[in-house]
Structure formats: structure tokens, C-alpha cells
């Protein structure tokens, strides 16, 4: 897939300081100031183009950054090789322990947390909630072609009637969905119907203005699974969302799924989504959760909710 290569600034980013201590510290105020290849990394551009970078550490194989904004509280984000990422966390813990101790979530490449040295782990001990293992997917082109004879999906009309209908459907089709059907960040809902009734839905949202669309709350009527209804609504949503150019980078559509959701994984990969990252996220166990948004029952940079495909 193509990387996101365009640069620019998105309103709403905030940064009270830049850089970080240590030999691999880099000076950056936004994702776009990071060195290659990180400034064009689709996950960072798609999820954090609107955030400020408070500090960052990087080499050719891993990047660690403290980010603030883009609809999330300050957090620690790390991608790349798990062993090298653990080394970067250790370096950051030595030179910027107070900053790391202030983050409200940590999302690191899976395996990095287990490799942290005791001192680095102690700096992040306030993130004592259970780990959430999840995978980040993206696509920058229409999904694989429609299946002849299967359902056709379309965008649902905006308005309170659709909100109520989607809420009622998700109570059956995806009871674990954590995105409220009237979340103000939603771009819309896409659905497939049979005999006038919803049988599958998916939503798309932007975590902050100007970011790429992120799919949420994929649900299918349990009595109608196995009929490729999930594929139908995903194709329709991706088709429309790729028409929306983000403020930074090329059009793309993203999603997150819990790592153990193999049924959803098969659907996404068959349609052409690429899994780019495997993450583990943590947050404080006693931190109050916001209602109706991206961080209710999960760490702040993990999948918006599960998928029932």
C-alpha cells in the first residue's frame, strides 16, 4: 500500500515542549516533523496528525513519542521492533521520567512491554489497568469487488431516526459496541437491509477534525451471519470514506480490532485491509472513562470497539 507522504499542519495540535533527552532524542512538534520513515507512517499520520508531539526518540527501526491532542489525553505511542522500542522506553525513562509518568495511556508494539527493564517499567507503573491487545488495519483503495447475488449496502440518512434504528440494531448485532450512535465525531452509518430491516451496519468517525476516517461498530444480525453482509457494508463505507481527503496525507480508511477476533480478521483481510501494527495498550485502572467516545472501555489508542462480523 502507499504510504502517506504529504505534510502539513492540522489545527488543534498542542505542544508545550519539544524534543526529549538522550542520544536518540529527536526534535519534533508534530508527526510531520519526525524523521523518515516515521513522518510518513500511515498509523501516525492517520491517528495523530492532529496531535502535538511533546517528546520523541527514534532510530531506523523504532519510534517512541509522547503525543497530546487529537481527541485523546497525553499518551505514549511506540511502533517498530519490540526490542529496540523497549530500549527507547528505557532511554526516555532516564532522561524524561516525569513526562512519562504523566501520560494517561501507553500503546506500544506488542512484546515491548515485556522487554522493559525494571526502572523503565517502574516509571510507567501508574498504567496499571489490564493490557488490551489489538491490531491496526488500513486500506487506501476500494475493497475487493462485490459478490454477485449478495446484499447491497448504502449510507443511512442522517438524523434521529437512524440513530434510534442503529442503536436498536446494535443491541442485537453487536452488543459490545462502545461507540454511541449519536457520537458527534461520527461521519455516518452504512447499512444493509432485508425486507426493510437492518441486517448489518458499520460506522465511520474522525477522532479529530481533518484525520482519516476510522471504522467502528461493525455488526451483523446473528441470524444472518455467513452471508457476507459485513463485506457489503464495509465496501460501501470504504468507498464513500475514500472520497474524503484528510487534512494531511492521502485518503485512507483505518480500523482497530482486538487481536483475538479471528472472524473479523478473516473478513478484513479477504477484502483487502492490511494489518500494519500489533499493539498492546494500557491505562490507569482507576481513571474515569469518558462517555460515548474513543476511550470508554479500553485504552485511548486501541480499537474503538470490537467487531461482530
Buried (B, 14 or more C-beta within 10 A) or exposed (E): BEBBEEBEBBEBBEBEEBBBBBEBBBEBBBBBBBBEEBBBBBBBBBBBBBBBBBBBBBBEBBBBBBBBBBBBBBBBBBBBBBEBBBBBBBBBBEBBBEBBBBBBBBBBBBBBBEBBEEEBBEBBEBBEBEBBEBBBBBBBEEBEEBEEEEBEBBBBEEEEEBBEBBEEBBEBBBEEBBBBBEBEBBBBBBBBBEEEEBBBBBBBBBBBBBBBBBBBBBBBBEEBBEBBBBBBBBBBBBBBBBEEEBBBBBBBBBBBBBBEBEEBBEBBEEBBBEBBBBBBBBBBEEBEEEEEBBBBEBBBBBBBBBBBB
